[in-house]
Amino acid sequence: MKALALTGATGFVGSAVLDEALAKGRSVRALTRREQGPRAGVEWIAGTLSDPEALAGLCEGADAVIHVAGLTNTPDPAEFEAANAVGTSTMIGAAKRAGARRFVFVSSLSAREPKLSAYGASKARAEALVEASGLDWTIVRPPAVYGPRDADMFELFRSAKLGVVPLPPGGATSIIHVADLACLLVALAGDKGAKAIYEPDDGREGGWAHKELAQAIGRAVGRRSVFAPHLPRTVLDMAARADRMLRGDGAKLTADRVGYMAHPNWVARSDRRVPREIWEPRIGGEEGLKATAEWYRKQGWL
């Protein structure tokens, strides 16, 4: 079996994909910005998505590519285009020149509503590039991804520990544990791929109402209940400006994020469900949230 080419291997989702691929006996060629220590089964390729030479080395001899790397948050929305759309175009070119058989692209549910955010728009443009690539492609739109090592959803766990989880205007969302997502991506890089756009989740029909998810996170951190008020869009906009003032470029809540957070429906659609012969979620929300909270505690985050 030829090597698997992986971008984003040092990030939250990508590191889980790397673990899963190695567990499945795949050898991996992984892109990295920073020097990494040796690891059995992994060949680290130094470079970025803007470095065609590095991407050529990444894809050389690979039969499949899992493209995870992308920009999810930035104070400058213009940067989404370069990282997510142009970066994907460069990756497609490298894969085609190397003769890679499969191309699995990690998009986002936000691509369904590209007018709501620059992030979602950049992912939608990247999807169009993948579909037009001529490769044997699959696009995966994960909902909210959580699990060990995640710093974004951790904000909700920390708030729940304090007893208060501020919510966007009323709505619902799907979630997925990072280990389940990684299992799907590695499966799609093998012989189970199809030219399709999938929206995987934890198997909860209809997703999670925001208040339901807040209470589940509260239970995971040991709270019988949490105060979970819905905040109007105007308050979220003000909070984004305040976060920018307090944390600068490290702000978690940006104006662009508010754009899609305020949308009421980020539930995975049944007509985009992954066929059961390819993959099924193994980790239910309640179980996964509790295990994630325990990981945070053991690491001293909570």
C-alpha positions in Angstrom: 0.0 0.0 0.0 1.4 3.4 -1.0 1.8 6.3 1.5 -1.0 8.6 2.5 -0.3 12.3 2.1 -1.7 14.4 5.0 -1.9 18.2 5.5 -2.7 19.7 8.9 -1.1 16.7 10.7 0.0 18.8 13.7 -3.4 20.4 14.3 -6.3 19.2 16.3 -8.1 17.2 13.6 -5.0 16.3 11.6 -3.2 14.8 14.6 -6.2 12.5 15.2 -6.2 11.5 11.5 -2.5 10.8 11.8 -3.0 8.6 14.8 -5.9 6.7 13.0 -3.9 6.2 9.8 -1.0 4.7 11.7 -3.3 2.5 13.7 -4.7 1.2 10.4 -1.2 0.3 9.2 -0.9 3.2 6.7 2.5 4.9 6.2 2.0 8.7 6.2 3.8 11.6 4.6 2.8 14.6 6.6 3.3 18.3 6.0 4.6 20.4 8.8 5.6 24.1 9.4 7.9 23.2 12.3 10.5 20.6 12.9 9.0 17.4 14.3 10.6 14.5 16.2 10.9 11.1 14.5 7.8 8.9 14.6 7.5 5.4 13.2 5.5 5.3 10.0 5.7 9.0 9.4 7.8 11.0 7.0 7.7 14.7 7.9 7.8 17.1 4.9 8.7 20.7 5.9 6.7 23.3 4.1 3.4 25.1 3.8 0.4 25.1 1.4 2.0 28.1 -0.5 5.2 26.0 -1.2 4.6 24.0 -4.4 8.0 22.2 -4.1 7.1 21.0 -0.6 3.7 19.8 -1.8 5.2 17.9 -4.6 7.4 16.1 -2.1 4.4 15.5 0.1 2.4 13.9 -2.7 5.2 12.0 -4.4 4.3 8.3 -4.4 1.1 8.8 -2.4 -2.1 7.0 -3.6 -4.4 9.3 -1.5 -4.4 12.8 -0.1 -6.3 13.9 3.0 -6.4 17.7 3.0 -7.1 18.9 6.5 -5.0 22.1 6.7 -6.8 25.4 6.5 -7.4 28.6 8.4 -10.4 28.6 10.8 -9.9 31.9 12.6 -8.1 35.1 11.8 -8.6 38.8 12.6 -8.2 39.5 8.8 -11.0 37.8 6.8 -9.0 38.3 3.6 -6.5 35.7 4.8 -9.2 33.0 4.5 -9.0 33.1 0.7 -5.3 32.6 0.5 -5.3 29.7 3.1 -8.4 27.9 2.2 -9.2 28.5 -1.5 -5.7 29.2 -3.0 -4.1 26.7 -0.7 -6.5 24.0 -1.8 -5.9 24.8 -5.4 -2.2 24.4 -4.9 -2.7 21.1 -3.1 -4.9 19.8 -6.0 -2.2 20.7 -8.5 0.4 18.8 -6.5 -1.9 15.8 -6.1 -2.6 15.6 -9.8 1.0 16.0 -10.9 2.0 13.2 -8.5 -0.8 10.9 -9.8 -2.6 10.5 -6.4 -5.7 8.4 -6.8 -7.9 9.9 -4.1 -8.4 13.4 -2.7 -10.4 13.8 0.6 -11.1 17.4 1.4 -12.1 18.6 4.9 -14.5 21.5 4.4 -17.1 22.8 6.9 -20.8 23.1 7.3 -20.3 26.8 7.0 -19.8 26.2 3.2 -23.6 25.7 3.0 -24.1 29.4 3.8 -21.2 31.2 2.2 -22.8 34.7 2.5 -22.7 34.5 6.3 -18.9 34.6 6.7 -15.6 35.0 4.9 -14.6 31.6 6.3 -17.6 29.8 4.9 -17.2 31.6 1.5 -13.6 30.4 1.3 -14.6 26.8 2.1 -17.3 27.0 -0.5 -14.8 28.2 -3.2 -12.4 25.4 -2.1 -15.2 22.8 -2.5 -15.9 24.1 -6.1 -12.2 23.7 -6.9 -12.2 20.1 -5.6 -15.3 19.2 -7.5 -13.8 20.5 -10.7 -10.4 19.0 -10.2 -10.9 15.8 -12.2 -9.6 13.8 -9.2 -11.5 11.0 -7.4 -12.7 13.3 -4.6 -14.8 13.3 -1.5 -15.7 16.4 0.5 -16.5 16.1 4.2 -18.3 18.9 6.0 -17.8 18.3 9.7 -20.1 20.1 12.2 -18.6 21.3 15.5 -15.7 19.0 16.2 -14.7 18.3 19.8 -12.4 16.0 21.8 -9.0 15.9 23.5 -6.5 18.6 22.5 -9.2 20.9 21.2 -8.8 24.5 22.3 -11.9 26.0 20.7 -14.8 23.9 22.2 -12.8 24.0 25.4 -14.1 27.6 25.9 -17.6 26.1 26.4 -16.3 23.5 28.9 -14.5 26.2 30.9 -17.6 28.4 30.9 -19.8 25.5 32.0 -17.4 24.8 34.9 -18.2 28.4 36.1 -21.9 27.7 35.7 -22.7 30.0 32.8 -22.6 29.2 29.0 -23.5 32.2 26.9 -25.3 31.0 23.7 -26.0 32.6 20.3 -29.6 33.2 19.2 -31.8 30.1 19.4 -30.9 27.3 17.1 -29.4 23.8 16.8 -26.1 22.3 15.8 -24.6 18.9 15.2 -21.3 17.7 16.8 -18.8 15.0 16.1 -16.0 13.5 18.2 -12.6 14.0 16.6 -11.8 10.3 16.7 -14.9 9.5 14.8 -14.1 12.1 12.2 -10.6 10.8 11.8 -11.9 7.3 11.3 -14.2 8.5 8.5 -11.4 10.4 6.8 -9.0 7.5 6.8 -11.8 5.2 5.5 -12.5 7.6 2.6 -8.8 7.6 1.7 -9.0 3.9 1.1 -11.3 1.9 -1.2 -14.5 3.3 0.3 -14.5 6.7 -1.3 -17.1 8.2 -3.6 -17.6 11.5 -5.4 -19.9 12.9 -2.8 -20.3 15.6 -0.1 -20.9 14.1 3.3 -22.1 15.8 6.5 -21.2 13.4 9.4 -22.3 13.8 13.0 -22.6 11.9 16.3 -25.8 10.1 15.2 -28.2 12.3 17.1 -31.2 12.9 14.9 -31.9 16.6 14.6 -28.7 17.6 16.2 -28.5 19.4 19.6 -30.5 22.5 20.5 -28.0 25.0 21.8 -29.4 24.8 25.3 -29.4 21.0 25.3 -25.7 21.0 24.3 -24.9 23.6 27.0 -26.5 21.4 29.6 -24.8 18.3 28.4 -21.4 20.1 28.6 -22.4 21.2 32.1 -23.1 17.6 33.1 -19.7 16.6 31.6 -17.9 19.0 33.9 -20.0 18.0 37.0 -22.7 20.6 37.0 -26.3 19.6 37.5 -27.3 22.6 35.4 -25.8 25.7 33.9 -27.3 29.1 33.2 -27.4 29.3 29.3 -28.8 32.5 28.1 -29.3 33.2 24.4 -27.5 36.4 23.4 -28.8 38.6 20.6 -26.6 39.3 17.6 -25.9 42.8 18.7 -24.4 41.5 22.0 -22.3 39.0 20.1 -20.9 41.7 17.9 -20.0 43.8 20.9 -18.4 40.7 22.5 -16.3 40.1 19.4 -15.0 43.7 19.5 -14.2 43.3 23.2 -12.3 40.0 22.6 -10.3 41.7 19.8 -9.3 44.5 22.3 -8.4 42.0 25.0 -6.6 39.2 23.0 -5.7 40.9 19.8 -4.9 38.5 17.0 -5.5 35.6 19.5 -9.2 36.5 19.9 -11.5 33.4 19.7 -14.7 35.4 19.0 -14.3 37.4 15.8 -16.8 39.3 13.8 -16.5 36.7 11.1 -17.3 33.9 13.5 -20.3 35.8 14.8 -21.6 35.8 11.2 -22.2 32.0 11.2 -22.7 31.5 14.9 -25.9 33.5 14.7 -27.3 31.3 12.0 -30.0 29.0 13.5 -29.3 25.7 11.7 -26.0 23.9 11.7 -27.4 20.4 11.8 -26.0 17.8 9.5 -28.5 16.9 6.8 -29.9 13.4 6.4 -29.4 13.6 2.6 -25.7 14.1 3.1 -25.4 11.2 5.6 -22.4 8.9 5.2 -23.6 5.4 4.0 -23.3 2.8 6.8 -21.2 0.5 4.7 -18.5 3.3 4.7 -18.8 4.6 8.3 -20.9 5.0 11.4 -20.3 7.1 14.5 -19.0 5.2 17.5 -19.0 7.9 20.2 -22.3 9.4 21.3 -22.4 13.0 22.4 -23.0 12.5 26.2 -20.2 9.9 26.3 -17.8 11.9 24.3 -18.3 15.1 26.1 -17.7 13.4 29.5 -14.5 11.8 28.2 -13.3 15.1 26.8 -14.0 16.9 30.1 -12.0 14.2 31.9 -9.1 14.7 29.5 -9.2 18.4 30.2 -9.1 17.7 33.9 -6.2 15.3 33.6 -4.2 17.9 31.6 -5.0 20.6 34.1 -7.1 22.7 31.7 -10.1 22.5 34.0 
